[in-house]
Amino acid sequence: MNEAWQIANGVVVRGHGVASGRGADRRYGAGTLELQRPCFAALGLDLSAFFDGTLNVDLAPLRWELAQPRHTFRQVRWTERHPPEDFSFSRCRVRWAGCVYEGWIYTPHPETKAAHFQLASMVEILVPFIEGIAYGDEVELWVKVGDLALRGQDGAGL
């Protein structure tokens, strides 16, 4: 079966550090992903092969929006610190330094998220640990057609 992908260029940027537990917000100990991973596994999405943090990629001047993500989980109670949240996951690939890494675009829905909002041009990606990747590195992001809509500044799709 031939799969269709949209390809966009982006730059690795610093995130809030909450997913990995390395940021200033220490409410979640080792990180939100460590707490969320068992919830997603119970719902049928095993993320054990991925790094316990997100690779944040800024796609500016493009912005993105959910279309038909592969998985959407509603009202996930992963902490007692705030109300349940909705999450979506879209298939992706990251190409860096000649290698391609399979992953997921991790999307906490802003309407149910308690804090730590992102720019409309930035995606949070779950991939295996990538040795040597750094802030400022350029990457190619491959997004499964139909999962997300990538749009230019004028709102037109790619």
WOQUI-V523754 format. One record per residue. N is the residue number from 1. RES is the residue in three letters. SS is DSSP state (A for helix, B for strand, O for the rest). PHI is phi in radians with two decimals (none if undefined). NEAR is the number of other ideal C-beta (glycine too) atoms within 12 Angstrom. Layout:
BEGIN
((N;RES;SS;PHI;NEAR) (N;RES;SS;PHI;NEAR))
END
This chain:
BEGIN
((1;MET;O;none;3) (2;ASN;O;-1.62;5) (3;GLU;O;-1.75;15) (4;ALA;O;-1.78;14) (5;TRP;B;-2.24;25) (6;GLN;B;-1.66;29) (7;ILE;B;-2.11;22) (8;ALA;B;-2.34;35) (9;ASN;B;-1.62;24) (10;GLY;B;-2.59;36) (11;VAL;B;-2.21;28) (12;VAL;B;-1.24;31) (13;VAL;B;-2.23;28) (14;ARG;O;-1.30;22) (15;GLY;O;-1.75;33) (16;HIS;O;-1.35;29) (17;GLY;O;1.38;24) (18;VAL;O;-1.37;37) (19;ALA;O;-1.06;35) (20;SER;O;-1.59;29) (21;GLY;O;1.42;24) (22;ARG;O;-1.72;23) (23;GLY;O;-1.55;23) (24;ALA;O;-1.22;14) (25;ASP;O;-1.40;20) (26;ARG;O;-1.73;16) (27;ARG;O;-1.08;20) (28;TYR;O;-1.91;30) (29;GLY;O;0.98;18) (30;ALA;O;-1.29;20) (31;GLY;O;2.21;28) (32;THR;A;-1.15;41) (33;LEU;A;-1.12;37) (34;GLU;A;-1.08;25) (35;LEU;A;-1.35;25) (36;GLN;A;-1.42;34) (37;ARG;A;-0.89;28) (38;PRO;A;-1.11;18) (39;CYS;A;-1.13;25) (40;PHE;A;-1.17;30) (41;ALA;A;-1.09;19) (42;ALA;A;-1.12;15) (43;LEU;O;-1.59;23) (44;GLY;O;1.87;13) (45;LEU;O;-2.07;28) (46;ASP;O;-1.53;17) (47;LEU;O;-1.91;32) (48;SER;O;-1.14;15) (49;ALA;O;-1.45;17) (50;PHE;O;-1.88;34) (51;PHE;O;-1.04;29) (52;ASP;O;-1.42;29) (53;GLY;O;-3.07;33) (54;THR;O;-1.84;42) (55;LEU;B;-1.61;41) (56;ASN;B;-1.67;37) (57;VAL;B;-2.15;45) (58;ASP;B;-1.60;31) (59;LEU;O;-1.72;38) (60;ALA;O;-0.88;21) (61;PRO;O;-1.51;21) (62;LEU;O;-1.28;32) (63;ARG;B;-2.25;27) (64;TRP;B;-2.36;38) (65;GLU;B;-2.61;25) (66;LEU;B;-1.13;29) (67;ALA;O;-2.03;23) (68;GLN;O;-2.30;18) (69;PRO;O;-1.07;29) (70;ARG;O;-1.12;25) (71;HIS;B;-2.32;27) (72;THR;B;-2.32;25) (73;PHE;B;-2.04;29) (74;ARG;B;-1.75;16) (75;GLN;B;0.93;15) (76;VAL;B;-1.42;31) (77;ARG;O;-1.68;21) (78;TRP;O;-1.88;32) (79;THR;O;-2.64;25) (80;GLU;O;-1.60;11) (81;ARG;O;-1.29;18) (82;HIS;O;-2.76;18) (83;PRO;O;-1.09;15) (84;PRO;O;-1.00;21) (85;GLU;B;-2.16;31) (86;ASP;B;-1.77;24) (87;PHE;B;-2.38;39) (88;SER;B;-2.22;35) (89;PHE;B;-2.33;37) (90;SER;B;-2.14;37) (91;ARG;B;-1.13;31) (92;CYS;B;-2.69;43) (93;ARG;B;-2.37;30) (94;VAL;B;-2.06;40) (95;ARG;B;-1.93;28) (96;TRP;B;-2.57;29) (97;ALA;O;0.90;17) (98;GLY;O;1.41;9) (99;CYS;B;-1.96;17) (100;VAL;B;-2.02;20) (101;TYR;B;-2.04;29) (102;GLU;B;-1.36;22) (103;GLY;B;-2.83;35) (104;TRP;B;-2.32;38) (105;ILE;B;-1.43;44) (106;TYR;B;-1.73;45) (107;THR;B;-2.21;37) (108;PRO;B;-1.25;37) (109;HIS;O;-1.19;24) (110;PRO;O;-1.01;19) (111;GLU;O;-1.22;15) (112;THR;O;-2.04;23) (113;LYS;O;-1.47;26) (114;ALA;O;-1.36;22) (115;ALA;O;-2.86;20) (116;HIS;O;1.09;26) (117;PHE;O;-1.39;18) (118;GLN;O;-2.01;30) (119;LEU;O;-1.15;23) (120;ALA;O;-1.17;22) (121;SER;O;-1.65;25) (122;MET;B;-1.83;31) (123;VAL;B;-1.98;46) (124;GLU;B;-1.80;44) (125;ILE;B;-2.14;46) (126;LEU;B;-1.78;41) (127;VAL;B;-2.46;37) (128;PRO;O;-1.06;24) (129;PHE;O;-0.99;16) (130;ILE;O;-1.95;27) (131;GLU;O;-1.07;12) (132;GLY;O;1.61;11) (133;ILE;O;-1.18;27) (134;ALA;O;-2.50;16) (135;TYR;O;-0.99;15) (136;GLY;O;1.66;14) (137;ASP;O;-1.21;22) (138;GLU;B;-1.54;21) (139;VAL;B;-2.32;36) (140;GLU;B;-1.85;26) (141;LEU;B;-1.90;43) (142;TRP;B;-1.83;33) (143;VAL;B;-2.02;42) (144;LYS;B;-1.05;27) (145;VAL;B;-0.98;21) (146;GLY;O;1.73;19) (147;ASP;O;-1.26;32) (148;LEU;B;-2.25;36) (149;ALA;B;-1.88;25) (150;LEU;B;-1.74;37) (151;ARG;B;-2.25;23) (152;GLY;O;-1.39;17) (153;GLN;O;-1.04;13) (154;ASP;O;-1.44;10) (155;GLY;O;1.56;15) (156;ALA;O;-1.31;12) (157;GLY;B;-1.29;19) (158;LEU;O;-1.33;24))
END
